[in-house]
């Protein structure tokens, strides 16, 4: 706001002025010039302040416009981001829906499999009970057979001991289907001397694999064994053959 100082026109006594020998009227030019300079200075200051104010307002407006543009850009970016998130969310929802559908189908299949497995388990339980019963019967039969075998083995062992004592020999198994017969108390000069032979009875044709010492009549005795199939009689004959051989040499 420019403050203007208004100069009042002084009252002039014209008759007094004219009565003076050198009439003069004081126009106060100096005061007018001073007032004019002050006025012009005030106008210049006002202009400067106005220009500065306009510049400040323009800068503030530009800054506000820039901030507004930035806010608009940020809002648009956030809007675009929200749209992208919305698209992603829709895609996620669709994928979850598909996964849920697949999971439901898988669960239904699993339930069917579970039902089938339960049915099979029930059938297997029945089979297991049946097998347990069969196993129990087999175990009882096996025990009975084991008892019979043990009884037979004891009887055979007793008979074998009796035979060995009567024949004066020891019979041992050396391989599948082969027996070793060791005889003693044949040579009166050496009662502990052993006469041995290995008899193979695994096939239909019995045969002597080895004999110590050699017995000349052994082939004839083996041929007789093949006809009679009587191993006990064969052992007796072999022993007698060794006795005869020792007696002949004596």
Secondary structure, DSSP 8 states (H G I E B T S, - for coil): -------------HHHHHHSTT------HHHHHHHHHHHHHHHHHHHHHHHHHHHHHHHHHHHHHHHHHHHHHHHHHHHHHHHHHHHHHHHHHHHHHHHHHHHHHHHHHHHHHHHHHHHHHHHHHHHHHHHHHHHHHHHHHHHHHHHHHHHHHHHHHHHHHHHHHHHTEEEEEEETTEEEEEE-S--TT-TT--EEEEEE-SSSS-EEEEEES--TTHHHHHHHHHHH--HHHHHHHHHHHHHHHHHHH-
